[in-house]
Amino acid sequence: MPETALTKSLGPVSLTALGIGAVIGSGIFTVIGTAIGGTQSTTSKLSEAPILDIVVGALHHDLAHLGGRPGAGPALALSMILVAIVCCFTGLCYAELASMIPIAGSAYTYTYATLGELIAWIIGWDLILEYAFSNMSVSVGFAAHVVDLLDWLGIHLSPKWLSPAYLPLGLQDLAGNDIYKQGWHFGFNIPAFLIVILLTMVLVRGIRESARTNNIMVLIKLVAILAFVIVGLHWIHPTNYTPFSPNGWSGVLAGGSIIFFTYIGFDSVSTASEECRDAQKTVPTGIIATLIICTILYVAVALVLTGIVPWKSVIGDAAPVVNALKRLTIQTGSPTLHWTRLVVLLGAIIGMISSILVFQLGQARVWFAMSRDRLLPDVFSKVHPKFRTPAFATWVAGILVAIPAGLFDVGTLAELSNIGTLFAFVLVSIGVLVLRKRQPERHRGFRVPWGPVFPVLSVIFCVLLMAGLPARTWERFFIWLVIGLVVYVFYSRKRSEFYKG
């Protein structure tokens, strides 16, 4: 309808700028360490090994050597290229599905309108997992960078209240001395907890991010990345690249499964397809250009980071970029490195605050939408009488993110966020195939090129990345889905407006 149509004002340059703003986030400053270093196990538990390694090991009758998620090492650069290709296929699928629905909204909203209530419930339940655990990961990374900022200022506090209660690899100082052993310890990550609570209070009162504010934040993050790359180039030691791929393709795939976290948000490019001029050309151009530019930046960060410090030194580090600069500063005494570290710290912290804010807002809105559709209790769609925000949903989402952020490490949280996101992408890609079959005549503002080829490739590559995650992550994700289906069958389905009794 003309009165509800959006203005077609976005060209390829505007759409690419939008995409870069969405993709360049805080993930590159946090999860890159666990992607490069992996989570090596001292117990050889199969539950800590990637699913694909377990399958291959079983076929070769060789499971004894498995244990832990292998790190990609310097070959993380290849992992990032692989992930960019996957995102390209999936982004095009998102664009087609979003262009079929005349309203703006998340995957939950337009899946509900096209694929039915059950699939919409699964994606909504999955989005709750994705948003929650991605913000937990970013919060832990934020805390690590706050500790680094305090250290830069010469302020040193007890690590007991600055690190997660559960440390799968223990905690060491820069000299390699143990501060805490592997496992649980008496402590709590207070900065990670507080930032979520503070931003939850802001969101309850209501916030509007202007385009100018968002652009400034994106610019600051880009400056931080470029400063690290440009300065770090002068301190690369080629010997750190040997071996380039210490764990082979298993490490590359496992690294891609984790570093996928840094690309979360690219799907916002596809949801703007209705506002694009000549969507058939503009959307793929915008998606591909966004991914090429961001991948070049990400690959540069990975190569510089693994070139200036040995790749094993970043294992389990929630702030690997700034800590690498700190090591170099201590070794060389360079004032340039000292000030570059401050620039990167400020850029990372500002980027993380904006990411937490946006994803907490998004998570509460998913709860709000599901409640409005009567799939969750009505209280989640209650609007604050003064601030006109979904206050209850916002507070519940905040508390459920803040407490685990104080308890767990960045690697564990990123794994669960990634498997939830990849699963949602699989469902979206399958949805494109299903609707091509069921509703071929339905208007599509954008169509994925090459018929079913790209959606099928999207499904295959997403499942492949999921196979690079540890078995324990699959187990936890399966438990989450089972809980969701139980809630749907015994509660949500009976409250639905479509329930016939």
CORBEL-V77112 format. One record per residue. N is the residue number from 0. SS is DSSP state (H for helix, E for strand, - for the rest). PHI is phi as a letter, one per 20 degrees, with the letter a starting at -180 (none if undefined). Layout:
# CORBEL-V77112
{{N	SS	PHI} {N	SS	PHI}}
This chain:
# CORBEL-V77112
{{0	-	none} {1	H	g} {2	H	f} {3	H	d} {4	-	f} {5	-	e} {6	-	f} {7	-	e} {8	-	d} {9	E	e} {10	-	e} {11	H	f} {12	H	f} {13	H	f} {14	H	f} {15	H	f} {16	H	f} {17	H	g} {18	H	f} {19	H	f} {20	H	f} {21	H	f} {22	H	e} {23	-	f} {24	-	c} {25	-	e} {26	H	g} {27	H	f} {28	H	e} {29	H	d} {30	-	e} {31	H	f} {32	H	f} {33	H	f} {34	H	f} {35	H	f} {36	H	e} {37	E	m} {38	E	c} {39	E	f} {40	-	d} {41	-	e} {42	-	d} {43	-	l} {44	-	f} {45	H	f} {46	H	f} {47	H	e} {48	-	e} {49	E	f} {50	H	g} {51	H	f} {52	H	f} {53	H	f} {54	H	f} {55	H	f} {56	H	f} {57	H	f} {58	H	f} {59	-	e} {60	-	l} {61	-	b} {62	-	d} {63	-	f} {64	-	e} {65	-	f} {66	-	q} {67	E	n} {68	E	e} {69	E	f} {70	-	e} {71	-	e} {72	H	m} {73	H	f} {74	H	f} {75	H	g} {76	H	g} {77	H	f} {78	H	g} {79	H	f} {80	H	f} {81	H	g} {82	H	f} {83	H	f} {84	H	f} {85	H	f} {86	H	f} {87	H	f} {88	H	f} {89	H	f} {90	H	f} {91	H	f} {92	H	f} {93	H	g} {94	H	f} {95	H	f} {96	H	f} {97	H	f} {98	H	f} {99	-	e} {100	-	d} {101	-	f} {102	-	c} {103	-	f} {104	-	r} {105	-	e} {106	H	g} {107	H	f} {108	H	f} {109	H	e} {110	H	f} {111	H	g} {112	H	f} {113	H	d} {114	-	d} {115	-	o} {116	H	f} {117	H	f} {118	H	f} {119	H	f} {120	H	f} {121	H	f} {122	H	f} {123	H	f} {124	H	f} {125	H	f} {126	H	f} {127	H	g} {128	H	f} {129	H	f} {130	H	f} {131	H	f} {132	H	f} {133	H	f} {134	H	f} {135	H	f} {136	H	f} {137	H	f} {138	H	f} {139	H	f} {140	H	f} {141	H	g} {142	H	f} {143	H	f} {144	H	f} {145	H	f} {146	H	f} {147	H	f} {148	H	f} {149	H	f} {150	H	f} {151	H	f} {152	-	e} {153	-	n} {154	-	d} {155	-	c} {156	-	d} {157	-	f} {158	H	f} {159	H	g} {160	H	d} {161	-	c} {162	-	c} {163	-	g} {164	-	f} {165	E	d} {166	E	c} {167	-	f} {168	-	d} {169	-	m} {170	E	c} {171	E	c} {172	-	e} {173	-	f} {174	-	e} {175	-	n} {176	-	e} {177	E	f} {178	E	e} {179	E	c} {180	-	f} {181	-	f} {182	E	o} {183	E	e} {184	-	b} {185	-	f} {186	-	r} {187	-	a} {188	-	e} {189	H	f} {190	H	g} {191	H	f} {192	H	f} {193	H	f} {194	H	f} {195	H	f} {196	H	f} {197	H	f} {198	H	f} {199	H	f} {200	H	f} {201	H	f} {202	H	f} {203	H	f} {204	H	f} {205	-	o} {206	-	b} {207	-	c} {208	-	e} {209	-	f} {210	H	f} {211	H	f} {212	H	f} {213	H	f} {214	H	f} {215	H	f} {216	H	f} {217	H	f} {218	H	f} {219	H	f} {220	H	f} {221	H	f} {222	H	f} {223	H	f} {224	H	f} {225	H	f} {226	H	f} {227	H	f} {228	H	f} {229	H	f} {230	H	f} {231	H	f} {232	H	g} {233	H	f} {234	H	c} {235	-	f} {236	-	d} {237	H	g} {238	H	f} {239	H	f} {240	H	e} {241	-	d} {242	-	f} {243	-	f} {244	-	c} {245	-	f} {246	-	d} {247	H	m} {248	H	f} {249	H	f} {250	H	f} {251	H	f} {252	H	f} {253	H	f} {254	H	f} {255	H	f} {256	H	f} {257	H	e} {258	H	f} {259	H	g} {260	H	g} {261	H	f} {262	H	e} {263	-	g} {264	-	o} {265	-	f} {266	H	f} {267	H	f} {268	H	f} {269	H	f} {270	-	f} {271	-	e} {272	H	f} {273	H	f} {274	H	d} {275	E	e} {276	-	f} {277	-	l} {278	H	g} {279	H	f} {280	H	d} {281	H	f} {282	H	f} {283	H	f} {284	H	f} {285	H	f} {286	H	f} {287	H	f} {288	H	f} {289	H	g} {290	H	f} {291	H	f} {292	H	f} {293	H	f} {294	H	f} {295	H	g} {296	H	f} {297	H	f} {298	H	f} {299	H	f} {300	H	f} {301	H	f} {302	H	f} {303	H	f} {304	H	f} {305	H	f} {306	H	e} {307	H	e} {308	-	c} {309	-	f} {310	H	f} {311	H	f} {312	H	f} {313	H	d} {314	-	g} {315	-	m} {316	-	e} {317	-	e} {318	-	c} {319	H	f} {320	H	f} {321	H	f} {322	H	f} {323	H	f} {324	H	f} {325	H	f} {326	H	g} {327	H	f} {328	H	f} {329	H	f} {330	H	f} {331	H	d} {332	-	m} {333	-	f} {334	H	f} {335	H	f} {336	H	f} {337	H	g} {338	H	f} {339	H	f} {340	H	g} {341	H	f} {342	H	g} {343	H	f} {344	H	g} {345	H	f} {346	H	f} {347	H	f} {348	H	f} {349	H	f} {350	H	f} {351	H	f} {352	H	f} {353	H	f} {354	H	f} {355	H	f} {356	H	f} {357	H	f} {358	H	f} {359	H	f} {360	H	f} {361	H	f} {362	H	f} {363	H	f} {364	H	f} {365	H	f} {366	H	f} {367	H	f} {368	H	f} {369	H	f} {370	H	f} {371	H	f} {372	-	e} {373	-	m} {374	-	e} {375	-	c} {376	-	g} {377	H	g} {378	H	f} {379	H	f} {380	H	d} {381	-	f} {382	-	d} {383	-	f} {384	-	f} {385	-	e} {386	-	e} {387	-	l} {388	-	c} {389	-	f} {390	H	f} {391	H	f} {392	H	f} {393	H	f} {394	H	f} {395	H	f} {396	H	f} {397	H	f} {398	H	f} {399	H	f} {400	H	e} {401	H	f} {402	H	f} {403	H	f} {404	H	f} {405	H	e} {406	H	d} {407	-	d} {408	-	e} {409	H	f} {410	H	f} {411	H	f} {412	H	f} {413	H	f} {414	H	g} {415	H	f} {416	H	f} {417	H	f} {418	H	f} {419	H	f} {420	H	f} {421	H	f} {422	H	f} {423	H	f} {424	H	f} {425	H	f} {426	H	f} {427	H	f} {428	H	f} {429	H	f} {430	H	g} {431	H	f} {432	H	f} {433	H	f} {434	H	f} {435	H	f} {436	H	e} {437	H	e} {438	-	c} {439	-	f} {440	-	e} {441	-	f} {442	-	f} {443	-	c} {444	-	f} {445	-	b} {446	-	c} {447	-	f} {448	-	f} {449	-	m} {450	-	l} {451	-	e} {452	H	f} {453	H	f} {454	H	g} {455	H	f} {456	H	f} {457	H	f} {458	H	f} {459	H	f} {460	H	f} {461	H	f} {462	H	f} {463	H	f} {464	H	f} {465	H	f} {466	H	f} {467	-	e} {468	-	e} {469	E	f} {470	H	g} {471	H	f} {472	H	f} {473	H	f} {474	H	f} {475	H	f} {476	H	f} {477	H	f} {478	H	f} {479	H	f} {480	H	f} {481	H	f} {482	H	g} {483	H	f} {484	H	f} {485	H	f} {486	H	f} {487	H	f} {488	H	f} {489	H	e} {490	H	c} {491	H	f} {492	H	f} {493	H	f} {494	H	e} {495	-	f} {496	-	f} {497	-	e} {498	-	f} {499	-	d} {500	-	m}}
